[in-house]
Amino acid sequence: MFNRLNSFVEKCNILTDAQHAFRIGRSMAADQSVTESTLEVLDNHLNAVGIFLDLSKDYDVLNHQILLDKF
């Protein structure tokens, strides 16, 4: 299912270039983008703030049967 959905999303160009999560070969691009943006801000003598969230483990504790029953 992931492969079919991913193929459709890529073919129809649904996601922006800023979307890196769950996209093949995009994790390094995200790192580079954050680094370049941070350096640009610091070069302009401004403050840089980053908030990074990793929600991948949140789904491990969910009761999947309850979620499926809701559909």
mmCIF file as Biopython writes it, N, C-alpha, C and O atoms, coordinates in Angstrom:
data_model
#
loop_
_atom_site.group_PDB
_atom_site.id
_atom_site.type_symbol
_atom_site.label_atom_id
_atom_site.label_alt_id
_atom_site.label_comp_id
_atom_site.label_asym_id
_atom_site.label_entity_id
_atom_site.label_seq_id
_atom_site.pdbx_PDB_ins_code
_atom_site.Cartn_x
_atom_site.Cartn_y
_atom_site.Cartn_z
_atom_site.occupancy
_atom_site.B_iso_or_equiv
_atom_site.auth_seq_id
_atom_site.auth_asym_id
_atom_site.pdbx_PDB_model_num
ATOM 1   N N  . MET A ? 1  ? 0.825   -1.182 0.000   1.0 0.0 1  A 1 
ATOM 2   C CA . MET A ? 1  ? 0.000   0.000  0.000   1.0 0.0 1  A 1 
ATOM 3   C C  . MET A ? 1  ? 0.877   1.257  0.000   1.0 0.0 1  A 1 
ATOM 4   O O  . MET A ? 1  ? 0.593   2.231  -0.697  1.0 0.0 1  A 1 
ATOM 5   N N  . PHE A ? 2  ? 1.949   1.209  0.801   1.0 0.0 2  A 1 
ATOM 6   C CA . PHE A ? 2  ? 2.844   2.377  0.843   1.0 0.0 2  A 1 
ATOM 7   C C  . PHE A ? 2  ? 3.407   2.674  -0.545  1.0 0.0 2  A 1 
ATOM 8   O O  . PHE A ? 2  ? 3.430   3.827  -0.975  1.0 0.0 2  A 1 
ATOM 9   N N  . ASN A ? 3  ? 3.855   1.645  -1.234  1.0 0.0 3  A 1 
ATOM 10  C CA . ASN A ? 3  ? 4.447   1.855  -2.560  1.0 0.0 3  A 1 
ATOM 11  C C  . ASN A ? 3  ? 3.451   2.466  -3.541  1.0 0.0 3  A 1 
ATOM 12  O O  . ASN A ? 3  ? 3.805   3.352  -4.318  1.0 0.0 3  A 1 
ATOM 13  N N  . ARG A ? 4  ? 2.211   1.994  -3.504  1.0 0.0 4  A 1 
ATOM 14  C CA . ARG A ? 4  ? 1.182   2.540  -4.407  1.0 0.0 4  A 1 
ATOM 15  C C  . ARG A ? 4  ? 0.878   3.998  -4.061  1.0 0.0 4  A 1 
ATOM 16  O O  . ARG A ? 4  ? 0.782   4.847  -4.946  1.0 0.0 4  A 1 
ATOM 17  N N  . LEU A ? 5  ? 0.728   4.277  -2.765  1.0 0.0 5  A 1 
ATOM 18  C CA . LEU A ? 5  ? 0.428   5.637  -2.333  1.0 0.0 5  A 1 
ATOM 19  C C  . LEU A ? 5  ? 1.598   6.565  -2.641  1.0 0.0 5  A 1 
ATOM 20  O O  . LEU A ? 5  ? 1.404   7.678  -3.130  1.0 0.0 5  A 1 
ATOM 21  N N  . ASN A ? 6  ? 2.800   6.106  -2.356  1.0 0.0 6  A 1 
ATOM 22  C CA . ASN A ? 6  ? 3.980   6.920  -2.612  1.0 0.0 6  A 1 
ATOM 23  C C  . ASN A ? 6  ? 4.129   7.217  -4.109  1.0 0.0 6  A 1 
ATOM 24  O O  . ASN A ? 6  ? 4.452   8.341  -4.492  1.0 0.0 6  A 1 
ATOM 25  N N  . SER A ? 7  ? 3.899   6.229  -4.932  1.0 0.0 7  A 1 
ATOM 26  C CA . SER A ? 7  ? 3.967   6.424  -6.378  1.0 0.0 7  A 1 
ATOM 27  C C  . SER A ? 7  ? 2.952   7.458  -6.847  1.0 0.0 7  A 1 
ATOM 28  O O  . SER A ? 7  ? 3.276   8.324  -7.659  1.0 0.0 7  A 1 
ATOM 29  N N  . PHE A ? 8  ? 1.737   7.371  -6.342  1.0 0.0 8  A 1 
ATOM 30  C CA . PHE A ? 8  ? 0.686   8.321  -6.704  1.0 0.0 8  A 1 
ATOM 31  C C  . PHE A ? 8  ? 1.053   9.744  -6.275  1.0 0.0 8  A 1 
ATOM 32  O O  . PHE A ? 8  ? 0.918   10.694 -7.046  1.0 0.0 8  A 1 
ATOM 33  N N  . VAL A ? 9  ? 1.519   9.869  -5.031  1.0 0.0 9  A 1 
ATOM 34  C CA . VAL A ? 9  ? 1.871   11.192 -4.489  1.0 0.0 9  A 1 
ATOM 35  C C  . VAL A ? 9  ? 3.007   11.809 -5.291  1.0 0.0 9  A 1 
ATOM 36  O O  . VAL A ? 9  ? 2.972   13.000 -5.602  1.0 0.0 9  A 1 
ATOM 37  N N  . GLU A ? 10 ? 4.016   11.007 -5.627  1.0 0.0 10 A 1 
ATOM 38  C CA . GLU A ? 10 ? 5.141   11.525 -6.409  1.0 0.0 10 A 1 
ATOM 39  C C  . GLU A ? 10 ? 4.718   11.883 -7.840  1.0 0.0 10 A 1 
ATOM 40  O O  . GLU A ? 10 ? 5.102   12.929 -8.364  1.0 0.0 10 A 1 
ATOM 41  N N  . LYS A ? 11 ? 3.930   11.010 -8.461  1.0 0.0 11 A 1 
ATOM 42  C CA . LYS A ? 11 ? 3.502   11.238 -9.843  1.0 0.0 11 A 1 
ATOM 43  C C  . LYS A ? 11 ? 2.635   12.486 -9.968  1.0 0.0 11 A 1 
ATOM 44  O O  . LYS A ? 11 ? 2.758   13.234 -10.938 1.0 0.0 11 A 1 
ATOM 45  N N  . CYS A ? 12 ? 1.766   12.711 -9.001  1.0 0.0 12 A 1 
ATOM 46  C CA . CYS A ? 12 ? 0.859   13.864 -9.047  1.0 0.0 12 A 1 
ATOM 47  C C  . CYS A ? 12 ? 1.458   15.113 -8.418  1.0 0.0 12 A 1 
ATOM 48  O O  . CYS A ? 12 ? 0.819   16.165 -8.378  1.0 0.0 12 A 1 
ATOM 49  N N  . ASN A ? 13 ? 2.697   14.991 -7.922  1.0 0.0 13 A 1 
ATOM 50  C CA . ASN A ? 13 ? 3.404   16.135 -7.342  1.0 0.0 13 A 1 
ATOM 51  C C  . ASN A ? 13 ? 2.573   16.817 -6.249  1.0 0.0 13 A 1 
ATOM 52  O O  . ASN A ? 13 ? 2.403   18.036 -6.253  1.0 0.0 13 A 1 
ATOM 53  N N  . ILE A ? 14 ? 2.068   16.020 -5.327  1.0 0.0 14 A 1 
ATOM 54  C CA . ILE A ? 14 ? 1.182   16.517 -4.270  1.0 0.0 14 A 1 
ATOM 55  C C  . ILE A ? 14 ? 1.949   17.209 -3.151  1.0 0.0 14 A 1 
ATOM 56  O O  . ILE A ? 14 ? 1.480   18.209 -2.607  1.0 0.0 14 A 1 
ATOM 57  N N  . LEU A ? 15 ? 3.120   16.688 -2.802  1.0 0.0 15 A 1 
ATOM 58  C CA . LEU A ? 15 ? 3.882   17.237 -1.683  1.0 0.0 15 A 1 
ATOM 59  C C  . LEU A ? 15 ? 4.820   18.338 -2.149  1.0 0.0 15 A 1 
ATOM 60  O O  . LEU A ? 15 ? 5.276   18.336 -3.293  1.0 0.0 15 A 1 
ATOM 61  N N  . THR A ? 16 ? 5.103   19.278 -1.258  1.0 0.0 16 A 1 
ATOM 62  C CA . THR A ? 16 ? 6.056   20.335 -1.568  1.0 0.0 16 A 1 
ATOM 63  C C  . THR A ? 16 ? 7.473   19.801 -1.398  1.0 0.0 16 A 1 
ATOM 64  O O  . THR A ? 16 ? 7.672   18.738 -0.810  1.0 0.0 16 A 1 
ATOM 65  N N  . ASP A ? 17 ? 8.446   20.527 -1.905  1.0 0.0 17 A 1 
ATOM 66  C CA . ASP A ? 17 ? 9.843   20.133 -1.736  1.0 0.0 17 A 1 
ATOM 67  C C  . ASP A ? 17 ? 10.284  20.219 -0.282  1.0 0.0 17 A 1 
ATOM 68  O O  . ASP A ? 17 ? 11.290  19.617 0.093   1.0 0.0 17 A 1 
ATOM 69  N N  . ALA A ? 18 ? 9.555   20.953 0.535   1.0 0.0 18 A 1 
ATOM 70  C CA . ALA A ? 18 ? 9.894   21.072 1.955   1.0 0.0 18 A 1 
ATOM 71  C C  . ALA A ? 18 ? 9.501   19.828 2.746   1.0 0.0 18 A 1 
ATOM 72  O O  . ALA A ? 18 ? 9.958   19.650 3.875   1.0 0.0 18 A 1 
ATOM 73  N N  . GLN A ? 19 ? 8.676   18.976 2.182   1.0 0.0 19 A 1 
ATOM 74  C CA . GLN A ? 19 ? 8.251   17.746 2.865   1.0 0.0 19 A 1 
ATOM 75  C C  . GLN A ? 19 ? 9.342   16.694 2.712   1.0 0.0 19 A 1 
ATOM 76  O O  . GLN A ? 19 ? 9.620   16.240 1.602   1.0 0.0 19 A 1 
ATOM 77  N N  . HIS A ? 20 ? 9.959   16.309 3.822   1.0 0.0 20 A 1 
ATOM 78  C CA . HIS A ? 20 ? 11.056  15.347 3.770   1.0 0.0 20 A 1 
ATOM 79  C C  . HIS A ? 20 ? 10.705  14.020 4.422   1.0 0.0 20 A 1 
ATOM 80  O O  . HIS A ? 20 ? 11.234  12.984 4.021   1.0 0.0 20 A 1 
ATOM 81  N N  . ALA A ? 21 ? 9.832   14.026 5.412   1.0 0.0 21 A 1 
ATOM 82  C CA . ALA A ? 21 ? 9.514   12.795 6.141   1.0 0.0 21 A 1 
ATOM 83  C C  . ALA A ? 21 ? 8.831   11.783 5.239   1.0 0.0 21 A 1 
ATOM 84  O O  . ALA A ? 21 ? 7.982   12.136 4.419   1.0 0.0 21 A 1 
ATOM 85  N N  . PHE A ? 22 ? 9.206   10.536 5.396   1.0 0.0 22 A 1 
ATOM 86  C CA . PHE A ? 22 ? 8.621   9.414  4.666   1.0 0.0 22 A 1 
ATOM 87  C C  . PHE A ? 22 ? 8.847   9.497  3.162   1.0 0.0 22 A 1 
ATOM 88  O O  . PHE A ? 22 ? 8.096   8.906  2.386   1.0 0.0 22 A 1 
ATOM 89  N N  . ARG A ? 23 ? 9.874   10.222 2.749   1.0 0.0 23 A 1 
ATOM 90  C CA . ARG A ? 23 ? 10.186  10.306 1.323   1.0 0.0 23 A 1 
ATOM 91  C C  . ARG A ? 23 ? 11.586  9.765  1.098   1.0 0.0 23 A 1 
ATOM 92  O O  . ARG A ? 23 ? 12.525  10.135 1.803   1.0 0.0 23 A 1 
ATOM 93  N N  . ILE A ? 24 ? 11.720  8.901  0.128   1.0 0.0 24 A 1 
ATOM 94  C CA . ILE A ? 24 ? 12.982  8.226  -0.145  1.0 0.0 24 A 1 
ATOM 95  C C  . ILE A ? 24 ? 14.045  9.233  -0.565  1.0 0.0 24 A 1 
ATOM 96  O O  . ILE A ? 24 ? 13.822  10.057 -1.452  1.0 0.0 24 A 1 
ATOM 97  N N  . GLY A ? 25 ? 15.205  9.156  0.085   1.0 0.0 25 A 1 
ATOM 98  C CA . GLY A ? 25 ? 16.333  10.003 -0.265  1.0 0.0 25 A 1 
ATOM 99  C C  . GLY A ? 25 ? 16.218  11.448 0.166   1.0 0.0 25 A 1 
ATOM 100 O O  . GLY A ? 25 ? 16.964  12.292 -0.331  1.0 0.0 25 A 1 
ATOM 101 N N  . ARG A ? 26 ? 15.313  11.760 1.070   1.0 0.0 26 A 1 
ATOM 102 C CA . ARG A ? 26 ? 15.100  13.157 1.459   1.0 0.0 26 A 1 
ATOM 103 C C  . ARG A ? 26 ? 15.657  13.517 2.831   1.0 0.0 26 A 1 
ATOM 104 O O  . ARG A ? 26 ? 15.681  14.701 3.171   1.0 0.0 26 A 1 
ATOM 105 N N  . SER A ? 27 ? 16.100  12.566 3.628   1.0 0.0 27 A 1 
ATOM 106 C CA . SER A ? 27 ? 16.519  12.900 4.988   1.0 0.0 27 A 1 
ATOM 107 C C  . SER A ? 27 ? 17.746  13.802 4.990   1.0 0.0 27 A 1 
ATOM 108 O O  . SER A ? 27 ? 17.828  14.725 5.801   1.0 0.0 27 A 1 
ATOM 109 N N  . MET A ? 28 ? 18.706  13.553 4.090   1.0 0.0 28 A 1 
ATOM 110 C CA . MET A ? 28 ? 19.897  14.403 4.023   1.0 0.0 28 A 1 
ATOM 111 C C  . MET A ? 28 ? 19.542  15.801 3.516   1.0 0.0 28 A 1 
ATOM 112 O O  . MET A ? 28 ? 20.141  16.789 3.940   1.0 0.0 28 A 1 
ATOM 113 N N  . ALA A ? 29 ? 18.582  15.879 2.622   1.0 0.0 29 A 1 
ATOM 114 C CA . ALA A ? 29 ? 18.156  17.184 2.112   1.0 0.0 29 A 1 
ATOM 115 C C  . ALA A ? 29 ? 17.548  18.012 3.231   1.0 0.0 29 A 1 
ATOM 116 O O  . ALA A ? 29 ? 17.727  19.229 3.266   1.0 0.0 29 A 1 
ATOM 117 N N  . ALA A ? 30 ? 16.835  17.371 4.142   1.0 0.0 30 A 1 
ATOM 118 C CA . ALA A ? 30 ? 16.248  18.082 5.276   1.0 0.0 30 A 1 
ATOM 119 C C  . ALA A ? 30 ? 17.346  18.623 6.173   1.0 0.0 30 A 1 
ATOM 120 O O  . ALA A ? 30 ? 17.278  19.771 6.611   1.0 0.0 30 A 1 
ATOM 121 N N  . ASP A ? 31 ? 18.354  17.813 6.451   1.0 0.0 31 A 1 
ATOM 122 C CA . ASP A ? 31 ? 19.480  18.260 7.272   1.0 0.0 31 A 1 
ATOM 123 C C  . ASP A ? 31 ? 20.185  19.446 6.637   1.0 0.0 31 A 1 
ATOM 124 O O  . ASP A ? 31 ? 20.516  20.418 7.315   1.0 0.0 31 A 1 
ATOM 125 N N  . GLN A ? 32 ? 20.409  19.362 5.347   1.0 0.0 32 A 1 
ATOM 126 C CA . GLN A ? 32 ? 21.091  20.434 4.634   1.0 0.0 32 A 1 
ATOM 127 C C  . GLN A ? 32 ? 20.249  21.710 4.641   1.0 0.0 32 A 1 
ATOM 128 O O  . GLN A ? 32 ? 20.783  22.806 4.808   1.0 0.0 32 A 1 
ATOM 129 N N  . SER A ? 33 ? 18.946  21.571 4.462   1.0 0.0 33 A 1 
ATOM 130 C CA . SER A ? 33 ? 18.052  22.727 4.454   1.0 0.0 33 A 1 
ATOM 131 C C  . SER A ? 33 ? 18.052  23.439 5.804   1.0 0.0 33 A 1 
ATOM 132 O O  . SER A ? 33 ? 18.102  24.668 5.865   1.0 0.0 33 A 1 
ATOM 133 N N  . VAL A ? 34 ? 17.996  22.663 6.880   1.0 0.0 34 A 1 
ATOM 134 C CA . VAL A ? 34 ? 18.007  23.254 8.228   1.0 0.0 34 A 1 
ATOM 135 C C  . VAL A ? 34 ? 19.335  23.951 8.477   1.0 0.0 34 A 1 
ATOM 136 O O  . VAL A ? 34 ? 19.370  25.055 9.019   1.0 0.0 34 A 1 
ATOM 137 N N  . THR A ? 35 ? 20.420  23.310 8.085   1.0 0.0 35 A 1 
ATOM 138 C CA . THR A ? 35 ? 21.748  23.900 8.287   1.0 0.0 35 A 1 
ATOM 139 C C  . THR A ? 35 ? 21.888  25.211 7.518   1.0 0.0 35 A 1 
ATOM 140 O O  . THR A ? 35 ? 22.363  26.204 8.070   1.0 0.0 35 A 1 
ATOM 141 N N  . GLU A ? 36 ? 21.481  25.222 6.259   1.0 0.0 36 A 1 
ATOM 142 C CA . GLU A ? 36 ? 21.589  26.440 5.443   1.0 0.0 36 A 1 
ATOM 143 C C  . GLU A ? 36 ? 20.726  27.563 6.007   1.0 0.0 36 A 1 
ATOM 144 O O  . GLU A ? 36 ? 21.161  28.713 6.059   1.0 0.0 36 A 1 
ATOM 145 N N  . SER A ? 37 ? 19.516  27.240 6.426   1.0 0.0 37 A 1 
ATOM 146 C CA . SER A ? 37 ? 18.631  28.259 6.993   1.0 0.0 37 A 1 
ATOM 147 C C  . SER A ? 37 ? 19.201  28.828 8.282   1.0 0.0 37 A 1 
ATOM 148 O O  . SER A ? 37 ? 19.152  30.038 8.507   1.0 0.0 37 A 1 
ATOM 149 N N  . THR A ? 38 ? 19.736  27.966 9.121   1.0 0.0 38 A 1 
ATOM 150 C CA . THR A ? 38 ? 20.314  28.406 10.392  1.0 0.0 38 A 1 
ATOM 151 C C  . THR A ? 38 ? 21.520  29.302 10.150  1.0 0.0 38 A 1 
ATOM 152 O O  . THR A ? 38 ? 21.657  30.345 10.789  1.0 0.0 38 A 1 
ATOM 153 N N  . LEU A ? 39 ? 22.394  28.901 9.232   1.0 0.0 39 A 1 
ATOM 154 C CA . LEU A ? 39 ? 23.569  29.723 8.934   1.0 0.0 39 A 1 
ATOM 155 C C  . LEU A ? 39 ? 23.180  31.078 8.367   1.0 0.0 39 A 1 
ATOM 156 O O  . LEU A ? 39 ? 23.805  32.087 8.692   1.0 0.0 39 A 1 
ATOM 157 N N  . GLU A ? 40 ? 22.156  31.115 7.522   1.0 0.0 40 A 1 
ATOM 158 C CA . GLU A ? 40 ? 21.691  32.389 6.956   1.0 0.0 40 A 1 
ATOM 159 C C  . GLU A ? 40 ? 21.177  33.322 8.054   1.0 0.0 40 A 1 
ATOM 160 O O  . GLU A ? 40 ? 21.463  34.519 8.054   1.0 0.0 40 A 1 
ATOM 161 N N  . VAL A ? 41 ? 20.423  32.757 8.979   1.0 0.0 41 A 1 
ATOM 162 C CA . VAL A ? 41 ? 19.889  33.557 10.089  1.0 0.0 41 A 1 
ATOM 163 C C  . VAL A ? 41 ? 21.035  34.093 10.952  1.0 0.0 41 A 1 
ATOM 164 O O  . VAL A ? 41 ? 21.047  35.270 11.312  1.0 0.0 41 A 1 
ATOM 165 N N  . LEU A ? 42 ? 21.989  33.232 11.279  1.0 0.0 42 A 1 
ATOM 166 C CA . LEU A ? 42 ? 23.116  33.651 12.108  1.0 0.0 42 A 1 
ATOM 167 C C  . LEU A ? 42 ? 23.995  34.675 11.406  1.0 0.0 42 A 1 
ATOM 168 O O  . LEU A ? 42 ? 24.522  35.583 12.048  1.0 0.0 42 A 1 
ATOM 169 N N  . ASP A ? 43 ? 24.159  34.535 10.083  1.0 0.0 43 A 1 
ATOM 170 C CA . ASP A ? 43 ? 24.933  35.523 9.315   1.0 0.0 43 A 1 
ATOM 171 C C  . ASP A ? 43 ? 24.276  36.895 9.369   1.0 0.0 43 A 1 
ATOM 172 O O  . ASP A ? 43 ? 24.964  37.912 9.287   1.0 0.0 43 A 1 
ATOM 173 N N  . ASN A ? 44 ? 22.967  36.935 9.504   1.0 0.0 44 A 1 
ATOM 174 C CA . ASN A ? 44 ? 22.231  38.202 9.602   1.0 0.0 44 A 1 
ATOM 175 C C  . ASN A ? 44 ? 22.085  38.667 11.036  1.0 0.0 44 A 1 
ATOM 176 O O  . ASN A ? 44 ? 21.299  39.569 11.325  1.0 0.0 44 A 1 
ATOM 177 N N  . HIS A ? 45 ? 22.847  38.049 11.944  1.0 0.0 45 A 1 
ATOM 178 C CA . HIS A ? 45 ? 22.879  38.416 13.366  1.0 0.0 45 A 1 
ATOM 179 C C  . HIS A ? 45 ? 21.502  38.339 14.017  1.0 0.0 45 A 1 
ATOM 180 O O  . HIS A ? 45 ? 21.150  39.170 14.854  1.0 0.0 45 A 1 
ATOM 181 N N  . LEU A ? 46 ? 20.733  37.334 13.621  1.0 0.0 46 A 1 
ATOM 182 C CA . LEU A ? 46 ? 19.430  37.069 14.219  1.0 0.0 46 A 1 
ATOM 183 C C  . LEU A ? 46 ? 19.518  35.801 15.058  1.0 0.0 46 A 1 
ATOM 184 O O  . LEU A ? 46 ? 20.526  35.095 15.020  1.0 0.0 46 A 1 
ATOM 185 N N  . ASN A ? 47 ? 18.477  35.515 15.805  1.0 0.0 47 A 1 
ATOM 186 C CA . ASN A ? 47 ? 18.438  34.303 16.621  1.0 0.0 47 A 1 
ATOM 187 C C  . ASN A ? 47 ? 17.799  33.159 15.841  1.0 0.0 47 A 1 
ATOM 188 O O  . ASN A ? 47 ? 16.842  33.353 15.091  1.0 0.0 47 A 1 
ATOM 189 N N  . ALA A ? 48 ? 18.341  31.984 16.032  1.0 0.0 48 A 1 
ATOM 190 C CA . ALA A ? 48 ? 17.794  30.788 15.392  1.0 0.0 48 A 1 
ATOM 191 C C  . ALA A ? 48 ? 17.202  29.880 16.465  1.0 0.0 48 A 1 
ATOM 192 O O  . ALA A ? 48 ? 17.819  29.631 17.501  1.0 0.0 48 A 1 
ATOM 193 N N  . VAL A ? 49 ? 15.992  29.390 16.196  1.0 0.0 49 A 1 
ATOM 194 C CA . VAL A ? 49 ? 15.322  28.478 17.126  1.0 0.0 49 A 1 
ATOM 195 C C  . VAL A ? 49 ? 14.845  27.271 16.323  1.0 0.0 49 A 1 
ATOM 196 O O  . VAL A ? 49 ? 14.311  27.414 15.224  1.0 0.0 49 A 1 
ATOM 197 N N  . GLY A ? 50 ? 15.043  26.094 16.881  1.0 0.0 50 A 1 
ATOM 198 C CA . GLY A ? 50 ? 14.578  24.874 16.211  1.0 0.0 50 A 1 
ATOM 199 C C  . GLY A ? 50 ? 13.778  24.019 17.173  1.0 0.0 50 A 1 
ATOM 200 O O  . GLY A ? 50 ? 14.152  23.853 18.334  1.0 0.0 50 A 1 
ATOM 201 N N  . ILE A ? 51 ? 12.702  23.490 16.694  1.0 0.0 51 A 1 
ATOM 202 C CA . ILE A ? 51 ? 11.885  22.550 17.468  1.0 0.0 51 A 1 
ATOM 203 C C  . ILE A ? 51 ? 11.769  21.286 16.643  1.0 0.0 51 A 1 
ATOM 204 O O  . ILE A ? 51 ? 11.259  21.312 15.523  1.0 0.0 51 A 1 
ATOM 205 N N  . PHE A ? 52 ? 12.240  20.184 17.193  1.0 0.0 52 A 1 
ATOM 206 C CA . PHE A ? 52 ? 12.253  18.927 16.478  1.0 0.0 52 A 1 
ATOM 207 C C  . PHE A ? 52 ? 11.457  17.898 17.267  1.0 0.0 52 A 1 
ATOM 208 O O  . PHE A ? 52 ? 11.700  17.696 18.457  1.0 0.0 52 A 1 
ATOM 209 N N  . LEU A ? 53 ? 10.523  17.260 16.615  1.0 0.0 53 A 1 
ATOM 210 C CA . LEU A ? 53 ? 9.673   16.265 17.260  1.0 0.0 53 A 1 
ATOM 211 C C  . LEU A ? 53 ? 9.840   14.920 16.571  1.0 0.0 53 A 1 
ATOM 212 O O  . LEU A ? 53 ? 9.903   14.840 15.344  1.0 0.0 53 A 1 
ATOM 213 N N  . ASP A ? 54 ? 9.909   13.875 17.367  1.0 0.0 54 A 1 
ATOM 214 C CA . ASP A ? 54 ? 9.944   12.524 16.836  1.0 0.0 54 A 1 
ATOM 215 C C  . ASP A ? 54 ? 8.745   11.792 17.420  1.0 0.0 54 A 1 
ATOM 216 O O  . ASP A ? 54 ? 8.768   11.366 18.575  1.0 0.0 54 A 1 
ATOM 217 N N  . LEU A ? 55 ? 7.712   11.651 16.626  1.0 0.0 55 A 1 
ATOM 218 C CA . LEU A ? 55 ? 6.475   11.036 17.096  1.0 0.0 55 A 1 
ATOM 219 C C  . LEU A ? 55 ? 6.362   9.577  16.687  1.0 0.0 55 A 1 
ATOM 220 O O  . LEU A ? 55 ? 5.306   8.968  16.863  1.0 0.0 55 A 1 
ATOM 221 N N  . SER A ? 56 ? 7.426   9.006  16.145  1.0 0.0 56 A 1 
ATOM 222 C CA . SER A ? 56 ? 7.343   7.641  15.626  1.0 0.0 56 A 1 
ATOM 223 C C  . SER A ? 56 ? 7.005   6.621  16.703  1.0 0.0 56 A 1 
ATOM 224 O O  . SER A ? 56 ? 6.288   5.659  16.428  1.0 0.0 56 A 1 
ATOM 225 N N  . LYS A ? 57 ? 7.496   6.804  17.908  1.0 0.0 57 A 1 
ATOM 226 C CA . LYS A ? 57 ? 7.225   5.839  18.980  1.0 0.0 57 A 1 
ATOM 227 C C  . LYS A ? 57 ? 5.817   6.005  19.550  1.0 0.0 57 A 1 
ATOM 228 O O  . LYS A ? 57 ? 5.309   5.092  20.201  1.0 0.0 57 A 1 
ATOM 229 N N  . ASP A ? 58 ? 5.191   7.130  19.320  1.0 0.0 58 A 1 
ATOM 230 C CA . ASP A ? 58 ? 3.839   7.345  19.841  1.0 0.0 58 A 1 
ATOM 231 C C  . ASP A ? 58 ? 2.861   6.321  19.299  1.0 0.0 58 A 1 
ATOM 232 O O  . ASP A ? 58 ? 1.944   5.898  20.003  1.0 0.0 58 A 1 
ATOM 233 N N  . TYR A ? 59 ? 3.049   5.929  18.074  1.0 0.0 59 A 1 
ATOM 234 C CA . TYR A ? 59 ? 2.121   4.982  17.459  1.0 0.0 59 A 1 
ATOM 235 C C  . TYR A ? 59 ? 2.333   3.551  17.942  1.0 0.0 59 A 1 
ATOM 236 O O  . TYR A ? 59 ? 1.466   2.700  17.748  1.0 0.0 59 A 1 
ATOM 237 N N  . ASP A ? 60 ? 3.471   3.280  18.566  1.0 0.0 60 A 1 
ATOM 238 C CA . ASP A ? 60 ? 3.729   1.947  19.094  1.0 0.0 60 A 1 
ATOM 239 C C  . ASP A ? 60 ? 2.866   1.629  20.305  1.0 0.0 60 A 1 
ATOM 240 O O  . ASP A ? 60 ? 2.588   0.461  20.578  1.0 0.0 60 A 1 
ATOM 241 N N  . VAL A ? 61 ? 2.436   2.659  21.036  1.0 0.0 61 A 1 
ATOM 242 C CA . VAL A ? 61 ? 1.672   2.428  22.264  1.0 0.0 61 A 1 
ATOM 243 C C  . VAL A ? 61 ? 0.164   2.519  22.044  1.0 0.0 61 A 1 
ATOM 244 O O  . VAL A ? 61 ? -0.612  2.285  22.972  1.0 0.0 61 A 1 
ATOM 245 N N  . LEU A ? 62 ? -0.254  2.853  20.838  1.0 0.0 62 A 1 
ATOM 246 C CA . LEU A ? 62 ? -1.679  2.942  20.546  1.0 0.0 62 A 1 
ATOM 247 C C  . LEU A ? 62 ? -2.302  1.556  20.429  1.0 0.0 62 A 1 
ATOM 248 O O  . LEU A ? 62 ? -1.663  0.611  19.966  1.0 0.0 62 A 1 
ATOM 249 N N  . ASN A ? 63 ? -3.539  1.450  20.849  1.0 0.0 63 A 1 
ATOM 250 C CA . ASN A ? 63 ? -4.289  0.226  20.644  1.0 0.0 63 A 1 
ATOM 251 C C  . ASN A ? 63 ? -4.870  0.293  19.227  1.0 0.0 63 A 1 
ATOM 252 O O  . ASN A ? 63 ? -5.850  0.996  18.979  1.0 0.0 63 A 1 
ATOM 253 N N  . HIS A ? 64 ? -4.263  -0.435 18.321  1.0 0.0 64 A 1 
ATOM 254 C CA . HIS A ? 64 ? -4.651  -0.355 16.921  1.0 0.0 64 A 1 
ATOM 255 C C  . HIS A ? 64 ? -6.072  -0.863 16.675  1.0 0.0 64 A 1 
ATOM 256 O O  . HIS A ? 64 ? -6.742  -0.404 15.750  1.0 0.0 64 A 1 
ATOM 257 N N  . GLN A ? 65 ? -6.521  -1.782 17.476  1.0 0.0 65 A 1 
ATOM 258 C CA . GLN A ? 65 ? -7.879  -2.296 17.306  1.0 0.0 65 A 1 
ATOM 259 C C  . GLN A ? 65 ? -8.909  -1.195 17.565  1.0 0.0 65 A 1 
ATOM 260 O O  . GLN A ? 65 ? -9.915  -1.107 16.861  1.0 0.0 65 A 1 
ATOM 261 N N  . ILE A ? 66 ? -8.659  -0.364 18.568  1.0 0.0 66 A 1 
ATOM 262 C CA . ILE A ? 66 ? -9.576  0.754  18.849  1.0 0.0 66 A 1 
ATOM 263 C C  . ILE A ? 66 ? -9.617  1.711  17.655  1.0 0.0 66 A 1 
ATOM 264 O O  . ILE A ? 66 ? -10.688 2.179  17.269  1.0 0.0 66 A 1 
ATOM 265 N N  . LEU A ? 67 ? -8.461  1.997  17.080  1.0 0.0 67 A 1 
ATOM 266 C CA . LEU A ? 67 ? -8.425  2.877  15.911  1.0 0.0 67 A 1 
ATOM 267 C C  . LEU A ? 67 ? -9.183  2.271  14.735  1.0 0.0 67 A 1 
ATOM 268 O O  . LEU A ? 67 ? -9.937  2.959  14.047  1.0 0.0 67 A 1 
ATOM 269 N N  . LEU A ? 68 ? -8.976  0.986  14.515  1.0 0.0 68 A 1 
ATOM 270 C CA . LEU A ? 68 ? -9.672  0.319  13.400  1.0 0.0 68 A 1 
ATOM 271 C C  . LEU A ? 68 ? -11.173 0.295  13.607  1.0 0.0 68 A 1 
ATOM 272 O O  . LEU A ? 68 ? -11.933 0.405  12.645  1.0 0.0 68 A 1 
ATOM 273 N N  . ASP A ? 69 ? -11.613 0.151  14.861  1.0 0.0 69 A 1 
ATOM 274 C CA . ASP A ? 69 ? -13.055 0.137  15.155  1.0 0.0 69 A 1 
ATOM 275 C C  . ASP A ? 69 ? -13.703 1.487  14.867  1.0 0.0 69 A 1 
ATOM 276 O O  . ASP A ? 69 ? -14.901 1.548  14.589  1.0 0.0 69 A 1 
ATOM 277 N N  . LYS A ? 70 ? -12.941 2.555  14.928  1.0 0.0 70 A 1 
ATOM 278 C CA . LYS A ? 70 ? -13.480 3.897  14.692  1.0 0.0 70 A 1 
ATOM 279 C C  . LYS A ? 70 ? -13.802 4.125  13.223  1.0 0.0 70 A 1 
ATOM 280 O O  . LYS A ? 70 ? -14.576 5.022  12.887  1.0 0.0 70 A 1 
ATOM 281 N N  . PHE A ? 71 ? -13.209 3.317  12.343  1.0 0.0 71 A 1 
ATOM 282 C CA . PHE A ? 71 ? -13.461 3.448  10.912  1.0 0.0 71 A 1 
ATOM 283 C C  . PHE A ? 71 ? -14.553 2.496  10.547  1.0 0.0 71 A 1 
ATOM 284 O O  . PHE A ? 71 ? -14.944 2.424  9.382   1.0 0.0 71 A 1 
#
